[in-house]
Amino acid sequence: MVDFFSPSTILGAAASLSASLILHECGHLAAAKLAGVPIRSIGISWKGPYVLRGRSPIPIVDATISMAGVIVNLLLAALFWSLLPDFARINLQLGLFNALPFIPCSDGRNAWRTLRDAIRSSNENLPNGLALSRSASAKITVP
């Protein structure tokens, strides 16, 4: 039987969560560096660790950088599922939670907001009567 309140269990969970959070932020950092997006600061606040970065002129690059931490967590969950199941479960939960688009300050919300704004701005640049719908297909509107 597992004692969930033993010091070794608590320390193991804290170490796994800390490593998962650091690797999550390293995913954002690596994606931003690969895309040539400047990093303004890296730190930790009461909300958790963070990477502040510039924006890319290409919206899909910004969305990819936002989701890079989620991708790292999901990859870690898959890679360590058999070897370190507790570490894998923490990464799976962290990745899925951060992918949700309705959680404030989540990576999923940032990615969806970036893509939504890109679609809205592209609609403004199209000729009258032509707009991109939510499915990203063109539709003709009659004024």
N, CA, C and O atoms as CSV, one atom per row, in Angstrom:
chain,resi,resn,atom,element,x,y,z
A,1,MET,N,N,0.841,-1.180,0.000
A,1,MET,CA,C,0.000,0.000,0.000
A,1,MET,C,C,0.888,1.247,0.000
A,1,MET,O,O,1.902,1.295,0.696
A,2,VAL,N,N,0.500,2.247,-0.781
A,2,VAL,CA,C,1.267,3.478,-0.894
A,2,VAL,C,C,0.809,4.470,0.161
A,2,VAL,O,O,-0.385,4.723,0.320
A,3,ASP,N,N,1.771,5.024,0.874
A,3,ASP,CA,C,1.474,6.056,1.861
A,3,ASP,C,C,1.617,7.414,1.168
A,3,ASP,O,O,2.733,7.880,0.939
A,4,PHE,N,N,0.492,8.045,0.835
A,4,PHE,CA,C,0.511,9.293,0.078
A,4,PHE,C,C,1.067,10.472,0.869
A,4,PHE,O,O,1.407,11.500,0.284
A,5,PHE,N,N,1.162,10.340,2.172
A,5,PHE,CA,C,1.631,11.444,2.994
A,5,PHE,C,C,3.025,11.211,3.548
A,5,PHE,O,O,3.468,11.925,4.447
A,6,SER,N,N,3.711,10.223,3.019
A,6,SER,CA,C,5.081,9.992,3.475
A,6,SER,C,C,5.988,11.060,2.864
A,6,SER,O,O,5.711,11.554,1.771
A,7,PRO,N,N,7.070,11.419,3.560
A,7,PRO,CA,C,7.980,12.435,3.021
A,7,PRO,C,C,8.544,12.070,1.655
A,7,PRO,O,O,8.712,12.946,0.806
A,8,SER,N,N,8.841,10.792,1.428
A,8,SER,CA,C,9.413,10.411,0.138
A,8,SER,C,C,8.402,10.564,-1.000
A,8,SER,O,O,8.778,10.945,-2.108
A,9,THR,N,N,7.123,10.271,-0.739
A,9,THR,CA,C,6.092,10.441,-1.761
A,9,THR,C,C,5.882,11.915,-2.075
A,9,THR,O,O,5.766,12.296,-3.240
A,10,ILE,N,N,5.834,12.733,-1.052
A,10,ILE,CA,C,5.632,14.176,-1.236
A,10,ILE,C,C,6.826,14.791,-1.961
A,10,ILE,O,O,6.647,15.596,-2.875
A,11,LEU,N,N,8.036,14.420,-1.561
A,11,LEU,CA,C,9.230,14.953,-2.225
A,11,LEU,C,C,9.315,14.482,-3.674
A,11,LEU,O,O,9.712,15.246,-4.553
A,12,GLY,N,N,8.948,13.239,-3.922
A,12,GLY,CA,C,8.947,12.722,-5.290
A,12,GLY,C,C,7.965,13.457,-6.183
A,12,GLY,O,O,8.282,13.793,-7.324
A,13,ALA,N,N,6.774,13.706,-5.664
A,13,ALA,CA,C,5.760,14.436,-6.424
A,13,ALA,C,C,6.199,15.879,-6.672
A,13,ALA,O,O,6.002,16.410,-7.765
A,14,ALA,N,N,6.792,16.510,-5.661
A,14,ALA,CA,C,7.272,17.895,-5.812
A,14,ALA,C,C,8.401,17.967,-6.838
A,14,ALA,O,O,8.444,18.890,-7.652
A,15,ALA,N,N,9.316,16.996,-6.801
A,15,ALA,CA,C,10.418,16.968,-7.764
A,15,ALA,C,C,9.895,16.726,-9.176
A,15,ALA,O,O,10.363,17.356,-10.125
A,16,SER,N,N,8.935,15.825,-9.323
A,16,SER,CA,C,8.356,15.548,-10.642
A,16,SER,C,C,7.630,16.772,-11.196
A,16,SER,O,O,7.771,17.104,-12.373
A,17,LEU,N,N,6.858,17.435,-10.350
A,17,LEU,CA,C,6.136,18.621,-10.791
A,17,LEU,C,C,7.110,19.743,-11.159
A,17,LEU,O,O,6.927,20.413,-12.176
A,18,SER,N,N,8.136,19.948,-10.344
A,18,SER,CA,C,9.129,20.985,-10.634
A,18,SER,C,C,9.833,20.720,-11.958
A,18,SER,O,O,9.986,21.622,-12.781
A,19,ALA,N,N,10.260,19.477,-12.157
A,19,ALA,CA,C,10.931,19.126,-13.418
A,19,ALA,C,C,9.987,19.308,-14.600
A,19,ALA,O,O,10.402,19.788,-15.655
A,20,SER,N,N,8.738,18.934,-14.436
A,20,SER,CA,C,7.750,19.069,-15.512
A,20,SER,C,C,7.522,20.533,-15.876
A,20,SER,O,O,7.443,20.879,-17.055
A,21,LEU,N,N,7.416,21.389,-14.865
A,21,LEU,CA,C,7.215,22.816,-15.117
A,21,LEU,C,C,8.424,23.445,-15.800
A,21,LEU,O,O,8.274,24.252,-16.717
A,22,ILE,N,N,9.616,23.078,-15.354
A,22,ILE,CA,C,10.833,23.624,-15.958
A,22,ILE,C,C,10.950,23.168,-17.409
A,22,ILE,O,O,11.262,23.977,-18.283
A,23,LEU,N,N,10.706,21.894,-17.678
A,23,LEU,CA,C,10.785,21.388,-19.048
A,23,LEU,C,C,9.698,21.996,-19.934
A,23,LEU,O,O,9.922,22.231,-21.121
A,24,HIS,N,N,8.531,22.250,-19.365
A,24,HIS,CA,C,7.449,22.916,-20.085
A,24,HIS,C,C,7.906,24.297,-20.568
A,24,HIS,O,O,7.736,24.647,-21.736
A,25,GLU,N,N,8.479,25.063,-19.661
A,25,GLU,CA,C,8.957,26.401,-20.029
A,25,GLU,C,C,10.139,26.334,-20.991
A,25,GLU,O,O,10.283,27.198,-21.856
A,26,CYS,N,N,10.981,25.320,-20.849
A,26,CYS,CA,C,12.085,25.124,-21.805
A,26,CYS,C,C,11.547,24.862,-23.209
A,26,CYS,O,O,12.184,25.235,-24.194
A,27,GLY,N,N,10.384,24.225,-23.309
A,27,GLY,CA,C,9.751,24.016,-24.615
A,27,GLY,C,C,9.400,25.340,-25.274
A,27,GLY,O,O,9.645,25.526,-26.466
A,28,HIS,N,N,8.825,26.264,-24.504
A,28,HIS,CA,C,8.525,27.600,-25.038
A,28,HIS,C,C,9.814,28.310,-25.446
A,28,HIS,O,O,9.893,28.918,-26.514
A,29,LEU,N,N,10.810,28.221,-24.588
A,29,LEU,CA,C,12.078,28.883,-24.835
A,29,LEU,C,C,12.741,28.357,-26.109
A,29,LEU,O,O,13.195,29.145,-26.939
A,30,ALA,N,N,12.799,27.046,-26.268
A,30,ALA,CA,C,13.424,26.443,-27.447
A,30,ALA,C,C,12.665,26.811,-28.723
A,30,ALA,O,O,13.277,27.127,-29.743
A,31,ALA,N,N,11.338,26.771,-28.665
A,31,ALA,CA,C,10.545,27.105,-29.852
A,31,ALA,C,C,10.740,28.570,-30.244
A,31,ALA,O,O,10.856,28.892,-31.427
A,32,ALA,N,N,10.774,29.450,-29.251
A,32,ALA,CA,C,10.985,30.871,-29.548
A,32,ALA,C,C,12.373,31.104,-30.140
A,32,ALA,O,O,12.523,31.853,-31.105
A,33,LYS,N,N,13.381,30.464,-29.562
A,33,LYS,CA,C,14.749,30.614,-30.093
A,33,LYS,C,C,14.836,30.089,-31.521
A,33,LYS,O,O,15.447,30.728,-32.377
A,34,LEU,N,N,14.232,28.928,-31.790
A,34,LEU,CA,C,14.259,28.361,-33.144
A,34,LEU,C,C,13.559,29.261,-34.157
A,34,LEU,O,O,13.959,29.330,-35.319
A,35,ALA,N,N,12.511,29.951,-33.706
A,35,ALA,CA,C,11.768,30.844,-34.591
A,35,ALA,C,C,12.386,32.230,-34.697
A,35,ALA,O,O,11.931,33.057,-35.487
A,36,GLY,N,N,13.427,32.488,-33.899
A,36,GLY,CA,C,14.071,33.800,-33.925
A,36,GLY,C,C,13.298,34.875,-33.185
A,36,GLY,O,O,13.499,36.064,-33.434
A,37,VAL,N,N,12.424,34.478,-32.287
A,37,VAL,CA,C,11.626,35.423,-31.501
A,37,VAL,C,C,12.428,35.792,-30.249
A,37,VAL,O,O,12.900,34.904,-29.540
A,38,PRO,N,N,12.587,37.089,-29.971
A,38,PRO,CA,C,13.392,37.486,-28.808
A,38,PRO,C,C,12.737,37.110,-27.469
A,38,PRO,O,O,11.522,37.205,-27.301
A,39,ILE,N,N,13.574,36.685,-26.537
A,39,ILE,CA,C,13.131,36.358,-25.182
A,39,ILE,C,C,13.390,37.584,-24.305
A,39,ILE,O,O,14.520,38.067,-24.230
A,40,ARG,N,N,12.351,38.084,-23.647
A,40,ARG,CA,C,12.501,39.260,-22.792
A,40,ARG,C,C,12.928,38.888,-21.381
A,40,ARG,O,O,13.822,39.513,-20.812
A,41,SER,N,N,12.289,37.870,-20.816
A,41,SER,CA,C,12.676,37.440,-19.477
A,41,SER,C,C,12.146,36.042,-19.200
A,41,SER,O,O,11.195,35.571,-19.823
A,42,ILE,N,N,12.798,35.402,-18.243
A,42,ILE,CA,C,12.400,34.086,-17.762
A,42,ILE,C,C,12.332,34.212,-16.247
A,42,ILE,O,O,13.241,34.773,-15.635
A,43,GLY,N,N,11.284,33.707,-15.641
A,43,GLY,CA,C,11.193,33.844,-14.193
A,43,GLY,C,C,10.099,32.992,-13.600
A,43,GLY,O,O,9.553,32.092,-14.239
A,44,ILE,N,N,9.796,33.308,-12.352
A,44,ILE,CA,C,8.729,32.609,-11.636
A,44,ILE,C,C,7.942,33.651,-10.854
A,44,ILE,O,O,8.511,34.567,-10.259
A,45,SER,N,N,6.619,33.492,-10.867
A,45,SER,CA,C,5.737,34.390,-10.118
A,45,SER,C,C,4.804,33.538,-9.279
A,45,SER,O,O,4.969,32.320,-9.213
A,46,TRP,N,N,3.837,34.153,-8.645
A,46,TRP,CA,C,2.896,33.401,-7.831
A,46,TRP,C,C,2.029,32.485,-8.690
A,46,TRP,O,O,1.434,31.539,-8.174
A,47,LYS,N,N,1.949,32.756,-10.007
A,47,LYS,CA,C,1.209,31.883,-10.922
A,47,LYS,C,C,2.046,30.705,-11.397
A,47,LYS,O,O,1.505,29.729,-11.917
A,48,GLY,N,N,3.351,30.786,-11.223
A,48,GLY,CA,C,4.242,29.719,-11.681
A,48,GLY,C,C,5.337,30.275,-12.572
A,48,GLY,O,O,5.468,31.491,-12.712
A,49,PRO,N,N,6.125,29.397,-13.176
A,49,PRO,CA,C,7.208,29.863,-14.040
A,49,PRO,C,C,6.649,30.458,-15.338
A,49,PRO,O,O,5.534,30.138,-15.750
A,50,TYR,N,N,7.437,31.322,-15.969
A,50,TYR,CA,C,6.985,31.961,-17.203
A,50,TYR,C,C,8.176,32.329,-18.086
A,50,TYR,O,O,9.310,32.446,-17.621
A,51,VAL,N,N,7.882,32.505,-19.362
A,51,VAL,CA,C,8.825,33.017,-20.348
A,51,VAL,C,C,8.116,34.170,-21.046
A,51,VAL,O,O,7.092,33.963,-21.698
A,52,LEU,N,N,8.645,35.373,-20.918
A,52,LEU,CA,C,8.105,36.526,-21.646
A,52,LEU,C,C,8.906,36.684,-22.921
A,52,LEU,O,O,10.136,36.702,-22.894
A,53,ARG,N,N,8.210,36.798,-24.027
A,53,ARG,CA,C,8.878,36.849,-25.317
A,53,ARG,C,C,8.221,37.876,-26.214
A,53,ARG,O,O,7.127,38.370,-25.940
A,54,GLY,N,N,8.921,38.183,-27.293
A,54,GLY,CA,C,8.351,39.050,-28.309
A,54,GLY,C,C,7.346,38.276,-29.133
A,54,GLY,O,O,7.063,37.109,-28.861
A,55,ARG,N,N,6.812,38.935,-30.136
A,55,ARG,CA,C,5.839,38.275,-31.013
A,55,ARG,C,C,6.447,38.072,-32.385
A,55,ARG,O,O,7.290,38.851,-32.832
A,56,SER,N,N,6.016,37.038,-33.030
A,56,SER,CA,C,6.423,36.765,-34.401
A,56,SER,C,C,5.442,37.460,-35.340
A,56,SER,O,O,4.260,37.579,-35.016
A,57,PRO,N,N,5.911,37.914,-36.488
A,57,PRO,CA,C,4.966,38.502,-37.445
A,57,PRO,C,C,4.054,37.451,-38.088
A,57,PRO,O,O,3.078,37.797,-38.754
A,58,ILE,N,N,4.373,36.170,-37.886
A,58,ILE,CA,C,3.583,35.089,-38.463
A,58,ILE,C,C,2.751,34.452,-37.337
A,58,ILE,O,O,3.320,33.845,-36.429
A,59,PRO,N,N,1.419,34.579,-37.380
A,59,PRO,CA,C,0.576,34.092,-36.283
A,59,PRO,C,C,0.738,32.604,-35.960
A,59,PRO,O,O,0.694,32.226,-34.789
A,60,ILE,N,N,0.922,31.763,-36.965
A,60,ILE,CA,C,1.043,30.333,-36.684
A,60,ILE,C,C,2.320,30.038,-35.895
A,60,ILE,O,O,2.366,29.076,-35.128
A,61,VAL,N,N,3.347,30.853,-36.076
A,61,VAL,CA,C,4.583,30.695,-35.300
A,61,VAL,C,C,4.312,31.041,-33.841
A,61,VAL,O,O,4.766,30.332,-32.943
A,62,ASP,N,N,3.578,32.122,-33.596
A,62,ASP,CA,C,3.220,32.488,-32.220
A,62,ASP,C,C,2.381,31.399,-31.559
A,62,ASP,O,O,2.601,31.066,-30.395
A,63,ALA,N,N,1.426,30.847,-32.293
A,63,ALA,CA,C,0.586,29.780,-31.736
A,63,ALA,C,C,1.422,28.535,-31.440
A,63,ALA,O,O,1.200,27.861,-30.434
A,64,THR,N,N,2.366,28.235,-32.300
A,64,THR,CA,C,3.237,27.075,-32.095
A,64,THR,C,C,4.111,27.265,-30.862
A,64,THR,O,O,4.294,26.333,-30.079
A,65,ILE,N,N,4.649,28.463,-30.688
A,65,ILE,CA,C,5.460,28.750,-29.501
A,65,ILE,C,C,4.596,28.617,-28.244
A,65,ILE,O,O,5.052,28.085,-27.231
A,66,SER,N,N,3.359,29.097,-28.305
A,66,SER,CA,C,2.454,28.982,-27.161
A,66,SER,C,C,2.175,27.531,-26.803
A,66,SER,O,O,2.055,27.196,-25.624
A,67,MET,N,N,2.070,26.676,-27.794
A,67,MET,CA,C,1.742,25.271,-27.557
A,67,MET,C,C,2.975,24.391,-27.351
A,67,MET,O,O,2.832,23.202,-27.067
A,68,ALA,N,N,4.172,24.942,-27.485
A,68,ALA,CA,C,5.396,24.135,-27.361
A,68,ALA,C,C,5.532,23.487,-25.985
A,68,ALA,O,O,5.973,22.341,-25.889
A,69,GLY,N,N,5.169,24.187,-24.937
A,69,GLY,CA,C,5.232,23.616,-23.592
A,69,GLY,C,C,4.281,22.435,-23.436
A,69,GLY,O,O,4.625,21.429,-22.817
A,70,VAL,N,N,3.088,22.565,-23.999
A,70,VAL,CA,C,2.111,21.474,-23.972
A,70,VAL,C,C,2.670,20.260,-24.711
A,70,VAL,O,O,2.560,19.130,-24.235
A,71,ILE,N,N,3.264,20.501,-25.868
A,71,ILE,CA,C,3.832,19.411,-26.664
A,71,ILE,C,C,4.933,18.704,-25.888
A,71,ILE,O,O,5.012,17.475,-25.904
A,72,VAL,N,N,5.782,19.466,-25.212
A,72,VAL,CA,C,6.850,18.858,-24.395
A,72,VAL,C,C,6.238,17.973,-23.313
A,72,VAL,O,O,6.681,16.841,-23.120
A,73,ASN,N,N,5.223,18.477,-22.602
A,73,ASN,CA,C,4.599,17.680,-21.543
A,73,ASN,C,C,3.966,16.396,-22.077
A,73,ASN,O,O,4.092,15.338,-21.459
A,74,LEU,N,N,3.297,16.483,-23.205
A,74,LEU,CA,C,2.663,15.292,-23.767
A,74,LEU,C,C,3.699,14.292,-24.269
A,74,LEU,O,O,3.505,13.084,-24.139
A,75,LEU,N,N,4.798,14.784,-24.841
A,75,LEU,CA,C,5.887,13.885,-25.248
A,75,LEU,C,C,6.522,13.201,-24.043
A,75,LEU,O,O,6.794,12.001,-24.080
A,76,LEU,N,N,6.757,13.958,-22.976
A,76,LEU,CA,C,7.312,13.367,-21.754
A,76,LEU,C,C,6.368,12.317,-21.170
A,76,LEU,O,O,6.816,11.278,-20.685
A,77,ALA,N,N,5.076,12.585,-21.214
A,77,ALA,CA,C,4.102,11.607,-20.716
A,77,ALA,C,C,4.181,10.316,-21.520
A,77,ALA,O,O,4.161,9.225,-20.950
A,78,ALA,N,N,4.271,10.436,-22.826
A,78,ALA,CA,C,4.345,9.243,-23.681
A,78,ALA,C,C,5.660,8.490,-23.480
A,78,ALA,O,O,5.676,7.261,-23.420
A,79,LEU,N,N,6.756,9.233,-23.377
A,79,LEU,CA,C,8.074,8.595,-23.249
A,79,LEU,C,C,8.269,7.890,-21.915
A,79,LEU,O,O,8.922,6.848,-21.858
A,80,PHE,N,N,7.712,8.441,-20.842
A,80,PHE,CA,C,7.960,7.904,-19.506
A,80,PHE,C,C,6.785,7.102,-18.934
A,80,PHE,O,O,6.797,6.762,-17.751
A,81,TRP,N,N,5.774,6.796,-19.750
A,81,TRP,CA,C,4.583,6.127,-19.252
A,81,TRP,C,C,4.900,4.799,-18.564
A,81,TRP,O,O,4.331,4.491,-17.516
A,82,SER,N,N,5.802,4.015,-19.147
A,82,SER,CA,C,6.141,2.707,-18.554
A,82,SER,C,C,7.245,2.817,-17.514
A,82,SER,O,O,7.234,2.105,-16.510
A,83,LEU,N,N,8.189,3.701,-17.751
A,83,LEU,CA,C,9.372,3.804,-16.887
A,83,LEU,C,C,9.075,4.526,-15.564
A,83,LEU,O,O,9.389,4.016,-14.488
A,84,LEU,N,N,8.477,5.701,-15.655
A,84,LEU,CA,C,8.149,6.516,-14.475
A,84,LEU,C,C,6.687,6.958,-14.578
A,84,LEU,O,O,6.413,8.086,-14.986
A,85,PRO,N,N,5.758,6.092,-14.216
A,85,PRO,CA,C,4.337,6.415,-14.439
A,85,PRO,C,C,3.834,7.655,-13.695
A,85,PRO,O,O,2.987,8.377,-14.222
A,86,ASP,N,N,4.330,7.915,-12.497
A,86,ASP,CA,C,3.874,9.117,-11.776
A,86,ASP,C,C,4.335,10.386,-12.491
A,86,ASP,O,O,3.568,11.339,-12.629
A,87,PHE,N,N,5.594,10.394,-12.944
A,87,PHE,CA,C,6.123,11.525,-13.707
A,87,PHE,C,C,5.325,11.694,-15.001
A,87,PHE,O,O,5.011,12.817,-15.395
A,88,ALA,N,N,5.001,10.595,-15.651
A,88,ALA,CA,C,4.231,10.634,-16.896
A,88,ALA,C,C,2.829,11.203,-16.650
A,88,ALA,O,O,2.349,12.020,-17.434
A,89,ARG,N,N,2.178,10.779,-15.577
A,89,ARG,CA,C,0.833,11.267,-15.271
A,89,ARG,C,C,0.837,12.762,-14.968
A,89,ARG,O,O,-0.067,13.483,-15.389
A,90,ILE,N,N,1.841,13.226,-14.247
A,90,ILE,CA,C,1.948,14.663,-13.959
A,90,ILE,C,C,2.094,15.441,-15.261
A,90,ILE,O,O,1.460,16.482,-15.438
A,91,ASN,N,N,2.923,14.945,-16.169
A,91,ASN,CA,C,3.102,15.623,-17.457
A,91,ASN,C,C,1.842,15.583,-18.295
A,91,ASN,O,O,1.511,16.566,-18.958
A,92,LEU,N,N,1.135,14.466,-18.277
A,92,LEU,CA,C,-0.115,14.364,-19.028
A,92,LEU,C,C,-1.134,15.377,-18.498
A,92,LEU,O,O,-1.776,16.079,-19.279
A,93,GLN,N,N,-1.280,15.451,-17.183
A,93,GLN,CA,C,-2.232,16.390,-16.590
A,93,GLN,C,C,-1.826,17.837,-16.868
A,93,GLN,O,O,-2.670,18.669,-17.202
A,94,LEU,N,N,-0.553,18.129,-16.733
A,94,LEU,CA,C,-0.071,19.492,-16.991
A,94,LEU,C,C,-0.273,19.876,-18.458
A,94,LEU,O,O,-0.708,20.987,-18.761
A,95,GLY,N,N,0.042,18.960,-19.354
A,95,GLY,CA,C,-0.116,19.227,-20.780
A,95,GLY,C,C,-1.570,19.434,-21.165
A,95,GLY,O,O,-1.896,20.388,-21.871
A,96,LEU,N,N,-2.445,18.548,-20.708
A,96,LEU,CA,C,-3.865,18.677,-21.059
A,96,LEU,C,C,-4.487,19.931,-20.454
A,96,LEU,O,O,-5.266,20.614,-21.118
A,97,PHE,N,N,-4.154,20.241,-19.205
A,97,PHE,CA,C,-4.689,21.443,-18.565
A,97,PHE,C,C,-4.248,22.704,-19.311
A,97,PHE,O,O,-5.056,23.603,-19.545
A,98,ASN,N,N,-2.979,22.769,-19.681
A,98,ASN,CA,C,-2.475,23.960,-20.376
A,98,ASN,C,C,-2.980,24.073,-21.807
A,98,ASN,O,O,-2.916,25.153,-22.393
A,99,ALA,N,N,-3.473,22.995,-22.378
A,99,ALA,CA,C,-4.008,23.040,-23.738
A,99,ALA,C,C,-5.435,23.575,-23.790
A,99,ALA,O,O,-5.919,23.938,-24.862
A,100,LEU,N,N,-6.113,23.629,-22.645
A,100,LEU,CA,C,-7.506,24.076,-22.629
A,100,LEU,C,C,-7.604,25.549,-23.015
A,100,LEU,O,O,-6.901,26.382,-22.444
A,101,PRO,N,N,-8.464,25.881,-23.974
A,101,PRO,CA,C,-8.549,27.272,-24.434
A,101,PRO,C,C,-9.368,28.188,-23.529
A,101,PRO,O,O,-9.363,29.401,-23.738
A,102,PHE,N,N,-10.070,27.652,-22.535
A,102,PHE,CA,C,-10.930,28.492,-21.695
A,102,PHE,C,C,-10.343,28.768,-20.314
A,102,PHE,O,O,-11.015,29.368,-19.475
A,103,ILE,N,N,-9.107,28.346,-20.060
A,103,ILE,CA,C,-8.442,28.621,-18.791
A,103,ILE,C,C,-7.631,29.914,-18.946
A,103,ILE,O,O,-6.789,29.989,-19.840
A,104,PRO,N,N,-7.855,30.926,-18.112
A,104,PRO,CA,C,-7.068,32.159,-18.226
A,104,PRO,C,C,-5.564,31.887,-18.093
A,104,PRO,O,O,-5.145,31.077,-17.266
A,105,CYS,N,N,-4.788,32.547,-18.887
A,105,CYS,CA,C,-3.321,32.459,-18.889
A,105,CYS,C,C,-2.799,31.086,-19.324
A,105,CYS,O,O,-1.638,30.766,-19.065
A,106,SER,N,N,-3.623,30.276,-19.974
A,106,SER,CA,C,-3.135,28.974,-20.422
A,106,SER,C,C,-2.549,29.098,-21.820
A,106,SER,O,O,-2.842,30.042,-22.553
A,107,ASP,N,N,-1.721,28.132,-22.171
A,107,ASP,CA,C,-1.103,28.118,-23.488
A,107,ASP,C,C,-2.142,27.941,-24.582
A,107,ASP,O,O,-2.038,28.548,-25.648
A,108,GLY,N,N,-3.143,27.112,-24.320
A,108,GLY,CA,C,-4.210,26.899,-25.295
A,108,GLY,C,C,-4.981,28.173,-25.583
A,108,GLY,O,O,-5.314,28.467,-26.731
A,109,ARG,N,N,-5.259,28.923,-24.535
A,109,ARG,CA,C,-5.975,30.190,-24.723
A,109,ARG,C,C,-5.136,31.172,-25.553
A,109,ARG,O,O,-5.659,31.841,-26.444
A,110,ASN,N,N,-3.844,31.254,-25.258
A,110,ASN,CA,C,-2.971,32.147,-26.022
A,110,ASN,C,C,-2.900,31.745,-27.485
A,110,ASN,O,O,-2.933,32.603,-28.367
A,111,ALA,N,N,-2.803,30.443,-27.752
A,111,ALA,CA,C,-2.724,29.959,-29.133
A,111,ALA,C,C,-4.018,30.260,-29.885
A,111,ALA,O,O,-3.976,30.769,-31.006
A,112,TRP,N,N,-5.167,29.951,-29.280
A,112,TRP,CA,C,-6.438,30.205,-29.952
A,112,TRP,C,C,-6.666,31.693,-30.169
A,112,TRP,O,O,-7.183,32.094,-31.213
A,113,ARG,N,N,-6.287,32.517,-29.197
A,113,ARG,CA,C,-6.440,33.967,-29.343
A,113,ARG,C,C,-5.585,34.490,-30.495
A,113,ARG,O,O,-6.033,35.336,-31.269
A,114,THR,N,N,-4.370,33.994,-30.607
A,114,THR,CA,C,-3.479,34.410,-31.695
A,114,THR,C,C,-4.072,34.044,-33.049
A,114,THR,O,O,-4.093,34.866,-33.965
A,115,LEU,N,N,-4.553,32.816,-33.174
A,115,LEU,CA,C,-5.135,32.384,-34.449
A,115,LEU,C,C,-6.433,33.132,-34.762
A,115,LEU,O,O,-6.682,33.481,-35.916
A,116,ARG,N,N,-7.253,33.379,-33.750
A,116,ARG,CA,C,-8.493,34.134,-33.948
A,116,ARG,C,C,-8.198,35.556,-34.435
A,116,ARG,O,O,-8.838,36.048,-35.364
A,117,ASP,N,N,-7.227,36.206,-33.801
A,117,ASP,CA,C,-6.863,37.564,-34.208
A,117,ASP,C,C,-6.300,37.588,-35.617
A,117,ASP,O,O,-6.532,38.539,-36.363
A,118,ALA,N,N,-5.557,36.543,-35.992
A,118,ALA,CA,C,-5.007,36.473,-37.353
A,118,ALA,C,C,-6.130,36.356,-38.372
A,118,ALA,O,O,-6.077,36.991,-39.425
A,119,ILE,N,N,-7.151,35.548,-38.069
A,119,ILE,CA,C,-8.285,35.402,-38.993
A,119,ILE,C,C,-9.055,36.715,-39.086
A,119,ILE,O,O,-9.462,37.121,-40.174
A,120,ARG,N,N,-9.254,37.372,-37.959
A,120,ARG,CA,C,-9.970,38.655,-37.980
A,120,ARG,C,C,-9.206,39.707,-38.782
A,120,ARG,O,O,-9.798,40.440,-39.575
A,121,SER,N,N,-7.893,39.780,-38.576
A,121,SER,CA,C,-7.120,40.784,-39.312
A,121,SER,C,C,-7.045,40.446,-40.787
A,121,SER,O,O,-6.997,41.351,-41.620
A,122,SER,N,N,-7.035,39.157,-41.138
A,122,SER,CA,C,-7.013,38.801,-42.551
A,122,SER,C,C,-8.347,39.134,-43.210
A,122,SER,O,O,-8.380,39.454,-44.398
A,123,ASN,N,N,-9.452,39.065,-42.460
A,123,ASN,CA,C,-10.755,39.459,-42.997
A,123,ASN,C,C,-10.776,40.946,-43.327
A,123,ASN,O,O,-11.414,41.357,-44.296
A,124,GLU,N,N,-10.084,41.756,-42.528
A,124,GLU,CA,C,-10.044,43.196,-42.767
A,124,GLU,C,C,-9.264,43.527,-44.028
A,124,GLU,O,O,-9.510,44.558,-44.653
A,125,ASN,N,N,-8.323,42.662,-44.414
A,125,ASN,CA,C,-7.484,42.922,-45.579
A,125,ASN,C,C,-8.043,42.341,-46.872
A,125,ASN,O,O,-7.459,42.551,-47.935
A,126,LEU,N,N,-9.161,41.616,-46.811
A,126,LEU,CA,C,-9.763,41.019,-47.999
A,126,LEU,C,C,-10.695,42.021,-48.670
A,126,LEU,O,O,-11.191,42.943,-48.023
A,127,PRO,N,N,-10.934,41.838,-49.974
A,127,PRO,CA,C,-11.884,42.719,-50.662
A,127,PRO,C,C,-13.278,42.619,-50.056
A,127,PRO,O,O,-13.603,41.630,-49.399
A,128,ASN,N,N,-14.109,43.649,-50.277
A,128,ASN,CA,C,-15.481,43.660,-49.743
A,128,ASN,C,C,-16.247,42.444,-50.221
A,128,ASN,O,O,-16.123,42.038,-51.377
A,129,GLY,N,N,-17.038,41.864,-49.332
A,129,GLY,CA,C,-17.872,40.732,-49.683
A,129,GLY,C,C,-17.183,39.390,-49.533
A,129,GLY,O,O,-17.829,38.357,-49.711
A,130,LEU,N,N,-15.892,39.364,-49.213
A,130,LEU,CA,C,-15.165,38.111,-49.063
A,130,LEU,C,C,-14.623,38.050,-47.647
A,130,LEU,O,O,-14.016,39.012,-47.177
A,131,ALA,N,N,-14.829,36.942,-46.966
A,131,ALA,CA,C,-14.345,36.802,-45.594
A,131,ALA,C,C,-13.983,35.356,-45.317
A,131,ALA,O,O,-14.509,34.438,-45.945
A,132,LEU,N,N,-13.076,35.165,-44.366
A,132,LEU,CA,C,-12.723,33.820,-43.928
A,132,LEU,C,C,-13.678,33.421,-42.810
A,132,LEU,O,O,-13.878,34.174,-41.856
A,133,SER,N,N,-14.254,32.259,-42.929
A,133,SER,CA,C,-15.137,31.781,-41.875
A,133,SER,C,C,-14.317,31.096,-40.812
A,133,SER,O,O,-13.096,31.002,-40.943
A,134,ARG,N,N,-14.959,30.609,-39.753
A,134,ARG,CA,C,-14.245,29.917,-38.684
A,134,ARG,C,C,-13.565,28.652,-39.163
A,134,ARG,O,O,-12.586,28.212,-38.560
A,135,SER,N,N,-14.063,28.060,-40.235
A,135,SER,CA,C,-13.428,26.844,-40.764
A,135,SER,C,C,-12.296,27.199,-41.715
A,135,SER,O,O,-11.715,26.310,-42.339
A,136,ALA,N,N,-11.976,28.468,-41.837
A,136,ALA,CA,C,-10.880,28.970,-42.664
A,136,ALA,C,C,-11.125,28.764,-44.150
A,136,ALA,O,O,-10.175,28.800,-44.932
A,137,SER,N,N,-12.371,28.550,-44.564
A,137,SER,CA,C,-12.689,28.506,-45.979
A,137,SER,C,C,-13.273,29.858,-46.365
A,137,SER,O,O,-13.825,30.565,-45.523
A,138,ALA,N,N,-13.151,30.209,-47.621
A,138,ALA,CA,C,-13.659,31.502,-48.072
A,138,ALA,C,C,-15.170,31.432,-48.281
A,138,ALA,O,O,-15.690,30.417,-48.745
A,139,LYS,N,N,-15.860,32.493,-47.946
A,139,LYS,CA,C,-17.292,32.557,-48.216
A,139,LYS,C,C,-17.603,33.953,-48.728
A,139,LYS,O,O,-16.948,34.923,-48.348
A,140,ILE,N,N,-18.587,34.049,-49.575
A,140,ILE,CA,C,-18.998,35.310,-50.168
A,140,ILE,C,C,-20.198,35.820,-49.371
A,140,ILE,O,O,-21.145,35.078,-49.109
A,141,THR,N,N,-20.143,37.069,-48.999
A,141,THR,CA,C,-21.273,37.677,-48.311
A,141,THR,C,C,-21.859,38.761,-49.209
A,141,THR,O,O,-21.125,39.488,-49.879
A,142,VAL,N,N,-23.148,38.860,-49.218
A,142,VAL,CA,C,-23.824,39.865,-50.036
A,142,VAL,C,C,-24.106,41.065,-49.152
A,142,VAL,O,O,-24.786,40.939,-48.133
A,143,PRO,N,N,-23.578,42.261,-49.540
A,143,PRO,CA,C,-23.807,43.452,-48.704
A,143,PRO,C,C,-25.240,43.917,-48.725
A,143,PRO,O,O,-25.579,44.904,-48.071
